Amino acid sequence: MRSTASIMHLDLDAFFASVEQRDKPSLRGKPVVVGGVGPRGVVSTASYEARVHGVRSAMSSAEARARCPHAAFLGGRFDAYREASEVVMALLREVSPLVQPLSFDEAFVDLAAAPDFDPARVHDIAEEVRAELTVRTHGLTASVGVASSKLMAKIASEINKPDGVFVVEPGTEEAVLGPMQVTAIPGVGPATAERLRRLGITTVEDLRRFDAAELSAHVGASSGASLYRLARAQDDRAVVVDREAKSVSVEDTFATDLTDRVLLGDIAEQMARRVASRLRRNGTSGRTVTLKVRHHDFVTHTRSTTLPAPTDSGRVLAATARGLLEGQDLAGGLRLLGVGVSGLADWVQDDLFAAAEPEDEPDAEVAREVRHGRAGGRDNGWYPGQDVHHRGHGDGWVWGAGLGRVTVRFETRETPPGPVHTFAADDPDLTHRVHPGSDEEAAGTVEA
């Protein structure tokens, strides 16, 4: 544990939805949901205006529409999110050479690694970073926490969310953490919280009444030891910039236990394709595919299979992950799902006699829906939220599509809310607008 509050955690607020609101003036201050836009889609991010209606990440798009029918449901724009993320990460590296990105919208920063770091200025540093971030990203906001450990920095970034700062002074960690609900501790979701509630534990302070052995008896040895340690704010993990990967994996803990096998299958496929995308970006491949599930009672199982040869194919990994899920008992629901690939190699050898198929590069449900024709309102490749250009009207975005027509609102980040026009879906004057440097991917991280 450090003696100074020198680890900063920065979390961009409702990142994907905020980028959409920034770039689409007519949506500012209104509920926005980003994710799969078809009937089997999954919510990636919801704006705060949508969250008040109960919409959340990993919820099916159908349920989100039922909860907030007046929201704008948009497909993802990976290029715009990546562009904003790169701006933020570049700013953080100006603050310190030790930056550990966790995703597009989240990172740890070791402030003590900066040569001119002054522990007395941590709050000022955080405020300066937030202010400069908003300027450089043209209006995005972030929540920042600073503390003596990664655990407390991450928790601190949630305290004044959105668009706020909280600094945990060294020596106050247990006092800050104690009154919080036990769900503030990483890994404690609804199912674990319910199990702990039956023991009379609702706050972190309640949790401290139990020793490690007692906790282990109820939640398992590993989890019990972890809960005991984290309840006392004990965390000495370092900010790590680069680490040689032995495996590549993606996992997510759901806000509520999921029992829908179709939805879980779609999420597993989404995760497998994200893993494949990361393998390709790293120039690696893998042979062993592992599915990780955590049931409602916190019991965790993994199932693995080894492929004949290393692969970075999203199609192969997705089919394998779905196959592993088919053998899982979903009674009571799953609180966590993950897909990983190990046995990494720097070469790929797919079946030489297999029929060639185009590879799905995008990370997100929405991109797969668009390519396979399942997207709600899809027509000639158009999907809600997509950037377009019209020869006569200029730049805009797809409001909706269907029945051979596409409706566009003509506005950009720099303009006021613009007019709406409808065209034939095959209008030669209407084209897809791609950001410079884009590889036409779509967003895929499911934000917690």
N, C-alpha and C positions, 0 to 999 in steps of 0.2 A: 504494500500500500504506500502511496506517495504522501509526502508531508505537505504538498501544495495542491491546489485545485488547478491542474494543468492538462487535463484531458478534456477536450471539447467534443461534443456530439452535435452534429448539425443534421436536421431533418427538414427537408422542404415540405411545405404544407400542401396536402392534397395535390401532389405534384402534377400528375397527368391532367387532372381536371383543371388545375390552376393554369397550366399552359394553354389549354383550350379556351378558358375564359379570357386569358390575356390576348390571344390571337383572334378571338371572335367577340368583338365589342357588344353585340346584341345578347351575349350569354353572361355578361358580367353581373354578378349579384343574383343569378338564377341557378336552380339545381342542374347539375351536369353529371352524367354518368358515363365513364369511359370503359370500354371492354367489348366483349362479343355482342354484336347487335342482332344476332339471330335468335330463334327460340331456344337454342341450346347453349347460348352464350353465357359467359361468366363475367361478373363485374370485376374490373381491375382496380378502378379508383372512383370514388364518389366525392363531389364537392361538399363543402360543409353545409351548403343549402340543401343538398340531397340527404345528407346524413341525419338531419333532424327528423326526417321521415322514416328513418330506420334502414336506409340503404347502406350497405357496407361491402367491403372487398370480399371476394370469393362467393358472394351470393349469386344465385342464378339470375340472369337478366330478366327472366319472366317474373320472378318474385319482386325484383327491383321495380319493374314497370307497374306491378300491382300496388306497391307501396307508394310510388311517386310517379304517377302517370304523366304529370306535367313536366317532367324533367326532359332535358335534351340527352338522348342516348346516342353516343358517338363511337365510331371505331377509332382505334389508336393511330397516332402519327409518330412512329419511332424516330424519324429524322428530327422532328421538332423537339422531342424530349431529350434525345441524345445531345443535340446542339446546346440546349439549356444546361444539361448536366455537365458538359465539358467546360462551359463558362464557370460554373460553380466550383468544380474541382480545380480549375486553374487558379481561381481566387484563393482557395484554401492552401494551395501549394506556395502561394506568395506569403502566407502567414507562417507556415512551417514546412520543412522538407519531409516530415513524417505525416503522411495522410493515408488513411486506410478507407477507401471507398467500400461501402457495403452493398450498394445498389446505385441506380441512377440518382436517387434523391436522398441519399443518406451516407454519412462518413464520420469517422473518428479522426481527430487531429491532435497530435502530441505538441501542445504549445511549448513545452519545456525544451523541445528540440530547436526552437528558434534562437539564434544567437543573442537577440536583444530582449528575450522574454523577461517580463517584470510581473511576478506573482500578484503584485498589488493592483495590476491593471486588467485582470482577467475579465471583469464585467465590461469594462470599456472596450476591450478587444472584441468580445462577443457582439456588442452593439455596433461596433465599426464594421465587422464582417457582415452582419445582417443588413446594415444600411447600404454598403457597397454592393452586396449581392442583389438587392432590389434594383439598384441603378443599372448594373451590368446585364441583368436578365429582363429588363424592361417591365418590372412590376411584380415579379415573384417574391414570395416571402418564405422565411424559414424560422423554425423554432430551434433554440440553442440551449444546451445544458453544458455546464463545466463543473468538473469534480475531480477527486483524487483517483478515480477508477473509471473503467469503461461502464461498469454496472450503474454507478450513480450518475455518470454523465448522461447516459441514455435515459434513465428515469427522470433526471432533471429537465431534459428537453421536452418532456411531456407535461411538465407542471404548468407552464404558462403558454401552452399551445392553444391556438395558433399564433404565430408572429410574436413570440416572446422569448425572454432570456431568464434562466434561473441558474445561480451559482451555489453549489453546495460547499460551504466552507469546511476545510479539513477539521475533523473532530466532531462534526455535527451529523455525520452520515446516518448513524443509528437513530438519532432524534428525528431526522427528516423522513426516514424510511418507516419507522415504527407505526405511525397512525394510518399509513396507507393501506388500502385493501390488499389482500394477499396476491391478487392478480397483478399487482405492480411488478412482482418478481418474474423475470423471464421464464417461460415454460409453464407457468400456472394459468391454464385456461379455464373455461367454465366447468369442465368435468373434474379437474383436480380441485378447483375451488369448492365444488360441491362436496367432494370427498373430505376436504379439510373442514368444511362447515359442519359436517356431522361430528367432527371432533371438537367443535366449539371454536374453530379457528376462522376468523373473518378478516383480521388485520395481521400485518407483519408482526406487531407486538404480541399478538396471540400466539403466533407461530414460534416465537422465542421461548415460550413456556415448555416446549418439548425438546428433549435432547435428540441427538442424531439417531440413536438406536430406536427410539419411539417412532420417529418419523419414518425410518427405514421399514419398520414393521407394517406401516400402512401404505407406503407408496414405493417400496423397493429400496434396496441398499444404495444404489447410485443416486436416485432421485432424492432420497432422504438426506444423504450427505450433502448434496447440492443445496437443498432447501435450507438446511441448518446453516451452511456457510453464507449463502446469499442473504438470508434474513438478518445476518449481522454485518452486511455490507462488505464482506470479505471477497475481494477480487483483485488479483495482481496481474491480470493480463496486460501485455504490452500492445501498443499500437504497432501493427505490422504492415509494412508497405508491400513487400514482395515475399512470396512463400512458394516453394516448389510444390506443385500440386501432385498428390498421389491419386486423387480422384476428383471428379467433377459432379456436383449434386445440386439439386434444388429441392427445398421443402417448405411447407407452409403450415402454420397452425391456424385452424379455423375458429372464427368467433363463436360458432355453435357447431355441435357434432353433426356431421353429414351422413345420411343413410342412402341417398339417391345414387344408385350404382351408375346410372348414365352420366350424371353430373361428375361423379368422382372419376369415371373413365375419361371424360373430357379434360378434367384437371390434370390427370396423370399424363395424358397425351401432350398437353400444353407444357408440362414440366419437362418431359422427355425431349421435346423439340427445342426447348431453351437450353438443355444440356448439350444437345447436338450443335446448336449454334455456338456455344462457348468452346466446344471441342474444335470446331472449324476455325474459330478466331485464334485459338492457341496453336493451331497446326498439329493437333494430336487426335488420337482415336482411342477407343477402348473396347474390351471384349466382355467384361462382366457387368451385367445390368442388375441393379438392386432396387427393389421397391420397399420402402419403409412405411409402416402404418402404426399409428398410435390410437388405440381404442378409447372408448368413452371412460373406461376404468383405469386409464393411464398405462395399461399393458402395451408394450411395444414389440412388434414383430418385424422381421425383415425376411424377404424372399429374394433369391438371386438365381440368375441363369447365366451361363457362359456361352457366348456366340462362337461359331467356328473360326472367326477371324475378326480382328479389330475393325471397327466401323465408326464413322461420324455421321451416319445417315439418320436424319430425323425420322424418316419413315420407318426404318428398322427399329430404332429405339422406342418410338411411340407404340408400335405394334407389340413389342416385347413387354413394355410396361403395362399395357392393357391386358396382356395375357397373364402376367403375374397378379394383377388385381382381381382377375376372374376367380381365383382360388381363395380369395379372402372372405371371411365371415364379417358381414357388415351389421350384424345385429347389435343394436345399441348405438351404432354410429362411430365414425372416425373423427378424432379431433386433430389429427396431423397426417399429412401424406407427403411423401418425398420420393424422388427418383434420382438415382445416382449411377455413375459409370466409373469403373475402376479397371485395373489391368491396362493402364494407359501405354500407348506406343506412339512413336512419331511417324507411323505409316498406316495406311488404310488398305484393306484387301476385302472388298465386298465380293459376293458371288459373281464370278465372271460370266456366268450363263444366265443370270437373272435379267428379266426384261428391264430396260432402262426406264426410269421414271423421273420427272422433274423433281428436284429436291425442294422441300418447303423451308425456305430460309427464315420467315418471320417467327418471332417468339410468341405471338399472341393469338388467342382464339379468333379475334376479328379477322386477321389476315388469312387464316385457314378457311374461315367461312366465306370470305370474298372469293378466294381462289376456287373453292369447291361449290360455289353457287348456293350456299345456305344462308347468306346474310339477309336479314330482314331489310327489304327495300333495295336489294341488290339488282342492278340492271346494267348490263354491259360493263361490269366492273366498278360501278359507282357504289359508294357506301357513305352513310351519314358521317359528317365531319371531315371528309376528304378534301384536300386542297385542290382547287381547279383554277383554270384560266380560260376566259372567253375572249375571243378576238375583238369583240366589240365592247364588252362590259368590263374587262380587266380581271383582277384576281378575286376569288371568293372561295366558298366552301359548300359542299353538298349538304343541303338541308334534308332531302329525302329523295327516294327514287323508286320506280316501279311502273309496271304497265307501259314500258317503253319510253318513259319520260324521266327527267331528272330536274329537281328543283334546287336552285342555287341562291344563296344569299351573298351578295357582293360587298364584302368588307374585309379589312385586314387589321392587323395590330395597330396601324397608324391612322386608321380612319374611324369616323363615327359609325354607329349601326347603319348598315346599308340596305338597299332595295333587294327584293326577291323576284326572281324570274324563273320560268319553267321552260325547258327545252326538250327536244327529242333526245333520247339517250344516245343516239348515234350522230348527233349534230357535229359536223366537222369543225365548227368553230370552238367547240368545248373540248378541252384537253386536261389530262392529269397534270398537276403542278408539283414538281419534285424539288425539294430544297437542295441547294448546292452540296455535293458530297454525300447525298443520300444514296443508300442502296435499296430504297423502297421497302424497308422493313416496317413492321408495326409493333406497338408496345406490347410487352409480355410479362413484366413483373407484376405479381399480385401483391399489392401493398397491404401490409397489415394495418 
